């Protein structure tokens, strides 16, 4: 079995698994100084775009292609490549189609699709050129977005008339979205050959008027919101995730961002992302299902939702931003949890995070306490 991976940044998430299975691996990467290149059996440094990876896939006679790309724009080109390789060369590409990737890359079109299918999403309006600034001011706080916004770019929570003016002066094709106060949730869903399974809803923190990036927040799983039946709620979110995956016909993995309005107890879908999720370590810690490794199973032709459900575990998990973790407690190049009560450190230098899992809330609290104290000693931090 030979698999071509496009992009090396996330390859350490799957390198251990491909070695375990004896799979020959090839990486194409546009940055010759990128991380994880040494983990593959063969590497190609190529120009940006999908032309070269497609040519290499054909030349190397690979059995499948798995894109490991974490940003939206290239995924549309991946969708085009997928159609060509699968139709003309019989090489499966484990990713979203052109149509699904294009939809996910355009946040305004996504919201129109949600609205058309009676799926809750915050109220939104396309901002016409002759907008009324005073009328918009009456709607504050107000979320301003561009269709291609991602990771905080092209998104602004406006708190004043000045915020609105500044955003519209530097962006085009803007739409407004109602600000929903509540809880931020992500859930990953896997789908291949019309077979679908959702994983674990992850708490990503409360919404803030400051627009705090999810990477700066503490994550927890399973989702636990005070005052509601969390088992029913989690199942409801999982059913919604599967419905959305089938609606857009995604293949591979999809990450869904949801806001839970704590005042009304309604869930609002914000975004669909047809790329590896920023919560994938939380998913792995809480379920023992490694989303990117599941893509390898799809490539091998032995993936099914039944197998995922049989293998799925239920752990308590949390994820903390730590900056730089004590080096003696980081196992380089290994991104797999070691036992029921364990942790994984991941992320680039100075922006590391530690994801912790345990078989009970008490053990999770104890392990987290020990790790936080180790971190404090390493960084000369004193707690009151």
Secondary structure, DSSP 4 states (H G I P E B T S, - for coil): -EEEEE-STTGGGTHHHHHHHT-EEEEEES-TT-TTGGGSSEEEE--SSSHHHHHHHHHTT-SEEEE---SSHHHHHHHHHHHHIIIII--EE-S--HHHHHHHH-HHHHHHHHHHTT-----EEE--TT--HHHHHTT-SEEEEEEEEETTEEEEEE-SHHHHHHHHHH-SSEEEEE---EEEEEEEEEEETTEEEE---EEEEE--TT---GGGS-EEES---TTS-HHHHHHHHHHHHHHHHHHHT--EEEEEEEEEETTTTEEEEEEEE-S--TTHHHHHHHHS--HHHHHHHHHHT---HHHHHHH----EEEEEEEES--GGG--TT--S--SSSEEEEESSTTSEEEEEEESSHHHHHHHHHHHHHHHHHHTT----
